Amino acid sequence: MSNLIEEIKHGVEVTIPEMEDLQTAQHPKIDYALYLLRNIFVVAAAVLFILSFFMHGAYNVLKAVGYFCGAAAYLFECLAATDCFRTKIDHHEMFMVYCFGPLYLLMGLNYILWH
């Protein structure tokens, strides 16, 4: 059991961005917060999707909230990559963010409205 706890602690430590890696950015504290929020929403989405397999009564709600968390994660990724929309980045580099962020919103709405 202690090995599992140690693995979980290590996994959490790996997902937290290092401030030293962001020192070359224009706004390292803001970038740190954006990446941290992105990772929190990614973990929340993953946990909600896994829980939806086991909680059949709340399946649609868990999936909807999971998709909204995924969309929020893509929003924070976009904010971090573009320096809060101050930097223009080529569309081919941001293609996944631009496509999957709105798609996750639509899928979340789909689970709320039609299921």
Phi, psi and omega in degrees: 000322181293330177295321179296316179296319178296321178295320178295316178300317179296318178298320178292319180297324180292326183281343179279123182293151179270132178297328180296328180289337184258006183295336180277351179287161179293320182232080187297325181290320178293316178299320178300314180296319180295316179293323178294316177297319177302313182294324178296316180291326176296315179295318179299317179298315180297316180296318180295319178295321178293317178297328181296337177291330188258341182248086187291332179291329182250021184306307184294320180293316180296318178296317181298311180294324177298317177293322177295323176295320177297320178295320177296321178298318178293325177297314179293328175296317179295317179297319180291318183290326183262008182054054181057046177067021176269339182245132177272128179242141180304145182296329181291336176277333183256011186303314182295318180296316181292329181275311187281332177301302177296326178297319177296323175298314180296321180291323175297316176297323178301315180292331179282315189273328189242003178245000000 
